[in-house]
Amino acid sequence: MDEEHQALMENQTWDLVKLPEGKRELQNKWVFKVKDEEGGKKIYKARLVVKGFTQKQ
């Protein structure tokens, strides 16, 4: 997870901005996955996703 977070920061994936008055931030969570490669090696993947179902229009 730390590697994925570091990659997001290095790639400037987002900009920090002030939240407008009366607005709430979107909730998010980390999703983890283990991939098996040939030879028995495991690769651990992580990604940050937004809980879109909490968004209001």
Phi and psi restraints in degrees (range 20) as a CNS / XPLOR table:
assign (resid 1 and name C) (resid 2 and name N)
       (resid 2 and name CA) (resid 2 and name C) 1.0 -62.4 20.0 2
assign (resid 2 and name N) (resid 2 and name CA)
       (resid 2 and name C) (resid 3 and name N) 1.0 -38.8 20.0 2
assign (resid 2 and name C) (resid 3 and name N)
       (resid 3 and name CA) (resid 3 and name C) 1.0 -64.8 20.0 2
assign (resid 3 and name N) (resid 3 and name CA)
       (resid 3 and name C) (resid 4 and name N) 1.0 -43.2 20.0 2
assign (resid 3 and name C) (resid 4 and name N)
       (resid 4 and name CA) (resid 4 and name C) 1.0 -64.1 20.0 2
assign (resid 4 and name N) (resid 4 and name CA)
       (resid 4 and name C) (resid 5 and name N) 1.0 -43.2 20.0 2
assign (resid 4 and name C) (resid 5 and name N)
       (resid 5 and name CA) (resid 5 and name C) 1.0 -62.0 20.0 2
assign (resid 5 and name N) (resid 5 and name CA)
       (resid 5 and name C) (resid 6 and name N) 1.0 -43.9 20.0 2
assign (resid 5 and name C) (resid 6 and name N)
       (resid 6 and name CA) (resid 6 and name C) 1.0 -61.7 20.0 2
assign (resid 6 and name N) (resid 6 and name CA)
       (resid 6 and name C) (resid 7 and name N) 1.0 -41.4 20.0 2
assign (resid 6 and name C) (resid 7 and name N)
       (resid 7 and name CA) (resid 7 and name C) 1.0 -63.2 20.0 2
assign (resid 7 and name N) (resid 7 and name CA)
       (resid 7 and name C) (resid 8 and name N) 1.0 -40.9 20.0 2
assign (resid 7 and name C) (resid 8 and name N)
       (resid 8 and name CA) (resid 8 and name C) 1.0 -62.1 20.0 2
assign (resid 8 and name N) (resid 8 and name CA)
       (resid 8 and name C) (resid 9 and name N) 1.0 -41.7 20.0 2
assign (resid 8 and name C) (resid 9 and name N)
       (resid 9 and name CA) (resid 9 and name C) 1.0 -67.8 20.0 2
assign (resid 9 and name N) (resid 9 and name CA)
       (resid 9 and name C) (resid 10 and name N) 1.0 -44.1 20.0 2
assign (resid 9 and name C) (resid 10 and name N)
       (resid 10 and name CA) (resid 10 and name C) 1.0 -64.7 20.0 2
assign (resid 10 and name N) (resid 10 and name CA)
       (resid 10 and name C) (resid 11 and name N) 1.0 -34.0 20.0 2
assign (resid 10 and name C) (resid 11 and name N)
       (resid 11 and name CA) (resid 11 and name C) 1.0 -85.0 20.0 2
assign (resid 11 and name N) (resid 11 and name CA)
       (resid 11 and name C) (resid 12 and name N) 1.0 3.7 20.0 2
assign (resid 11 and name C) (resid 12 and name N)
       (resid 12 and name CA) (resid 12 and name C) 1.0 48.5 20.0 2
assign (resid 12 and name N) (resid 12 and name CA)
       (resid 12 and name C) (resid 13 and name N) 1.0 54.3 20.0 2
assign (resid 12 and name C) (resid 13 and name N)
       (resid 13 and name CA) (resid 13 and name C) 1.0 -65.0 20.0 2
assign (resid 13 and name N) (resid 13 and name CA)
       (resid 13 and name C) (resid 14 and name N) 1.0 -28.9 20.0 2
assign (resid 13 and name C) (resid 14 and name N)
       (resid 14 and name CA) (resid 14 and name C) 1.0 -142.4 20.0 2
assign (resid 14 and name N) (resid 14 and name CA)
       (resid 14 and name C) (resid 15 and name N) 1.0 165.5 20.0 2
assign (resid 14 and name C) (resid 15 and name N)
       (resid 15 and name CA) (resid 15 and name C) 1.0 -116.6 20.0 2
assign (resid 15 and name N) (resid 15 and name CA)
       (resid 15 and name C) (resid 16 and name N) 1.0 136.7 20.0 2
assign (resid 15 and name C) (resid 16 and name N)
       (resid 16 and name CA) (resid 16 and name C) 1.0 -81.8 20.0 2
assign (resid 16 and name N) (resid 16 and name CA)
       (resid 16 and name C) (resid 17 and name N) 1.0 127.7 20.0 2
assign (resid 16 and name C) (resid 17 and name N)
       (resid 17 and name CA) (resid 17 and name C) 1.0 -133.9 20.0 2
assign (resid 17 and name N) (resid 17 and name CA)
       (resid 17 and name C) (resid 18 and name N) 1.0 159.9 20.0 2
assign (resid 17 and name C) (resid 18 and name N)
       (resid 18 and name CA) (resid 18 and name C) 1.0 -72.9 20.0 2
assign (resid 18 and name N) (resid 18 and name CA)
       (resid 18 and name C) (resid 19 and name N) 1.0 139.5 20.0 2
assign (resid 18 and name C) (resid 19 and name N)
       (resid 19 and name CA) (resid 19 and name C) 1.0 -78.6 20.0 2
assign (resid 19 and name N) (resid 19 and name CA)
       (resid 19 and name C) (resid 20 and name N) 1.0 127.6 20.0 2
assign (resid 19 and name C) (resid 20 and name N)
       (resid 20 and name CA) (resid 20 and name C) 1.0 -60.0 20.0 2
assign (resid 20 and name N) (resid 20 and name CA)
       (resid 20 and name C) (resid 21 and name N) 1.0 148.7 20.0 2
assign (resid 20 and name C) (resid 21 and name N)
       (resid 21 and name CA) (resid 21 and name C) 1.0 -59.2 20.0 2
assign (resid 21 and name N) (resid 21 and name CA)
       (resid 21 and name C) (resid 22 and name N) 1.0 136.2 20.0 2
assign (resid 21 and name C) (resid 22 and name N)
       (resid 22 and name CA) (resid 22 and name C) 1.0 85.0 20.0 2
assign (resid 22 and name N) (resid 22 and name CA)
       (resid 22 and name C) (resid 23 and name N) 1.0 0.2 20.0 2
assign (resid 22 and name C) (resid 23 and name N)
       (resid 23 and name CA) (resid 23 and name C) 1.0 -107.8 20.0 2
assign (resid 23 and name N) (resid 23 and name CA)
       (resid 23 and name C) (resid 24 and name N) 1.0 154.5 20.0 2
assign (resid 23 and name C) (resid 24 and name N)
       (resid 24 and name CA) (resid 24 and name C) 1.0 -118.0 20.0 2
assign (resid 24 and name N) (resid 24 and name CA)
       (resid 24 and name C) (resid 25 and name N) 1.0 150.6 20.0 2
assign (resid 24 and name C) (resid 25 and name N)
       (resid 25 and name CA) (resid 25 and name C) 1.0 -74.6 20.0 2
assign (resid 25 and name N) (resid 25 and name CA)
       (resid 25 and name C) (resid 26 and name N) 1.0 154.1 20.0 2
assign (resid 25 and name C) (resid 26 and name N)
       (resid 26 and name CA) (resid 26 and name C) 1.0 -78.3 20.0 2
assign (resid 26 and name N) (resid 26 and name CA)
       (resid 26 and name C) (resid 27 and name N) 1.0 141.7 20.0 2
assign (resid 26 and name C) (resid 27 and name N)
       (resid 27 and name CA) (resid 27 and name C) 1.0 -77.7 20.0 2
assign (resid 27 and name N) (resid 27 and name CA)
       (resid 27 and name C) (resid 28 and name N) 1.0 154.0 20.0 2
assign (resid 27 and name C) (resid 28 and name N)
       (resid 28 and name CA) (resid 28 and name C) 1.0 -142.4 20.0 2
assign (resid 28 and name N) (resid 28 and name CA)
       (resid 28 and name C) (resid 29 and name N) 1.0 171.0 20.0 2
assign (resid 28 and name C) (resid 29 and name N)
       (resid 29 and name CA) (resid 29 and name C) 1.0 -155.3 20.0 2
assign (resid 29 and name N) (resid 29 and name CA)
       (resid 29 and name C) (resid 30 and name N) 1.0 161.1 20.0 2
assign (resid 29 and name C) (resid 30 and name N)
       (resid 30 and name CA) (resid 30 and name C) 1.0 -92.7 20.0 2
assign (resid 30 and name N) (resid 30 and name CA)
       (resid 30 and name C) (resid 31 and name N) 1.0 136.2 20.0 2
assign (resid 30 and name C) (resid 31 and name N)
       (resid 31 and name CA) (resid 31 and name C) 1.0 -113.1 20.0 2
assign (resid 31 and name N) (resid 31 and name CA)
       (resid 31 and name C) (resid 32 and name N) 1.0 129.0 20.0 2
assign (resid 31 and name C) (resid 32 and name N)
       (resid 32 and name CA) (resid 32 and name C) 1.0 -112.2 20.0 2
assign (resid 32 and name N) (resid 32 and name CA)
       (resid 32 and name C) (resid 33 and name N) 1.0 146.7 20.0 2
assign (resid 32 and name C) (resid 33 and name N)
       (resid 33 and name CA) (resid 33 and name C) 1.0 -145.7 20.0 2
assign (resid 33 and name N) (resid 33 and name CA)
       (resid 33 and name C) (resid 34 and name N) 1.0 141.1 20.0 2
assign (resid 33 and name C) (resid 34 and name N)
       (resid 34 and name CA) (resid 34 and name C) 1.0 -111.5 20.0 2
assign (resid 34 and name N) (resid 34 and name CA)
       (resid 34 and name C) (resid 35 and name N) 1.0 122.8 20.0 2
assign (resid 34 and name C) (resid 35 and name N)
       (resid 35 and name CA) (resid 35 and name C) 1.0 -107.2 20.0 2
assign (resid 35 and name N) (resid 35 and name CA)
       (resid 35 and name C) (resid 36 and name N) 1.0 134.2 20.0 2
assign (resid 35 and name C) (resid 36 and name N)
       (resid 36 and name CA) (resid 36 and name C) 1.0 -98.3 20.0 2
assign (resid 36 and name N) (resid 36 and name CA)
       (resid 36 and name C) (resid 37 and name N) 1.0 126.1 20.0 2
assign (resid 36 and name C) (resid 37 and name N)
       (resid 37 and name CA) (resid 37 and name C) 1.0 -101.1 20.0 2
assign (resid 37 and name N) (resid 37 and name CA)
       (resid 37 and name C) (resid 38 and name N) 1.0 165.8 20.0 2
assign (resid 37 and name C) (resid 38 and name N)
       (resid 38 and name CA) (resid 38 and name C) 1.0 -61.7 20.0 2
assign (resid 38 and name N) (resid 38 and name CA)
       (resid 38 and name C) (resid 39 and name N) 1.0 144.7 20.0 2
assign (resid 38 and name C) (resid 39 and name N)
       (resid 39 and name CA) (resid 39 and name C) 1.0 92.2 20.0 2
assign (resid 39 and name N) (resid 39 and name CA)
       (resid 39 and name C) (resid 40 and name N) 1.0 1.8 20.0 2
assign (resid 39 and name C) (resid 40 and name N)
       (resid 40 and name CA) (resid 40 and name C) 1.0 83.4 20.0 2
assign (resid 40 and name N) (resid 40 and name CA)
       (resid 40 and name C) (resid 41 and name N) 1.0 3.3 20.0 2
assign (resid 40 and name C) (resid 41 and name N)
       (resid 41 and name CA) (resid 41 and name C) 1.0 -75.3 20.0 2
assign (resid 41 and name N) (resid 41 and name CA)
       (resid 41 and name C) (resid 42 and name N) 1.0 138.1 20.0 2
assign (resid 41 and name C) (resid 42 and name N)
       (resid 42 and name CA) (resid 42 and name C) 1.0 -106.9 20.0 2
assign (resid 42 and name N) (resid 42 and name CA)
       (resid 42 and name C) (resid 43 and name N) 1.0 139.4 20.0 2
assign (resid 42 and name C) (resid 43 and name N)
       (resid 43 and name CA) (resid 43 and name C) 1.0 -117.3 20.0 2
assign (resid 43 and name N) (resid 43 and name CA)
       (resid 43 and name C) (resid 44 and name N) 1.0 127.0 20.0 2
assign (resid 43 and name C) (resid 44 and name N)
       (resid 44 and name CA) (resid 44 and name C) 1.0 -98.9 20.0 2
assign (resid 44 and name N) (resid 44 and name CA)
       (resid 44 and name C) (resid 45 and name N) 1.0 122.4 20.0 2
assign (resid 44 and name C) (resid 45 and name N)
       (resid 45 and name CA) (resid 45 and name C) 1.0 -114.9 20.0 2
assign (resid 45 and name N) (resid 45 and name CA)
       (resid 45 and name C) (resid 46 and name N) 1.0 150.9 20.0 2
assign (resid 45 and name C) (resid 46 and name N)
       (resid 46 and name CA) (resid 46 and name C) 1.0 -144.3 20.0 2
assign (resid 46 and name N) (resid 46 and name CA)
       (resid 46 and name C) (resid 47 and name N) 1.0 144.6 20.0 2
assign (resid 46 and name C) (resid 47 and name N)
       (resid 47 and name CA) (resid 47 and name C) 1.0 -144.3 20.0 2
assign (resid 47 and name N) (resid 47 and name CA)
       (resid 47 and name C) (resid 48 and name N) 1.0 150.1 20.0 2
assign (resid 47 and name C) (resid 48 and name N)
       (resid 48 and name CA) (resid 48 and name C) 1.0 -97.8 20.0 2
assign (resid 48 and name N) (resid 48 and name CA)
       (resid 48 and name C) (resid 49 and name N) 1.0 125.8 20.0 2
assign (resid 48 and name C) (resid 49 and name N)
       (resid 49 and name CA) (resid 49 and name C) 1.0 -125.6 20.0 2
assign (resid 49 and name N) (resid 49 and name CA)
       (resid 49 and name C) (resid 50 and name N) 1.0 152.8 20.0 2
assign (resid 49 and name C) (resid 50 and name N)
       (resid 50 and name CA) (resid 50 and name C) 1.0 -93.2 20.0 2
assign (resid 50 and name N) (resid 50 and name CA)
       (resid 50 and name C) (resid 51 and name N) 1.0 138.0 20.0 2
assign (resid 50 and name C) (resid 51 and name N)
       (resid 51 and name CA) (resid 51 and name C) 1.0 -80.3 20.0 2
assign (resid 51 and name N) (resid 51 and name CA)
       (resid 51 and name C) (resid 52 and name N) 1.0 84.0 20.0 2
assign (resid 51 and name C) (resid 52 and name N)
       (resid 52 and name CA) (resid 52 and name C) 1.0 -61.4 20.0 2
assign (resid 52 and name N) (resid 52 and name CA)
       (resid 52 and name C) (resid 53 and name N) 1.0 -25.7 20.0 2
assign (resid 52 and name C) (resid 53 and name N)
       (resid 53 and name CA) (resid 53 and name C) 1.0 -66.6 20.0 2
assign (resid 53 and name N) (resid 53 and name CA)
       (resid 53 and name C) (resid 54 and name N) 1.0 -13.6 20.0 2
assign (resid 53 and name C) (resid 54 and name N)
       (resid 54 and name CA) (resid 54 and name C) 1.0 -90.9 20.0 2
assign (resid 54 and name N) (resid 54 and name CA)
       (resid 54 and name C) (resid 55 and name N) 1.0 -5.0 20.0 2
assign (resid 54 and name C) (resid 55 and name N)
       (resid 55 and name CA) (resid 55 and name C) 1.0 -76.3 20.0 2
assign (resid 55 and name N) (resid 55 and name CA)
       (resid 55 and name C) (resid 56 and name N) 1.0 137.0 20.0 2
assign (resid 55 and name C) (resid 56 and name N)
       (resid 56 and name CA) (resid 56 and name C) 1.0 -114.6 20.0 2
assign (resid 56 and name N) (resid 56 and name CA)
       (resid 56 and name C) (resid 57 and name N) 1.0 148.5 20.0 2
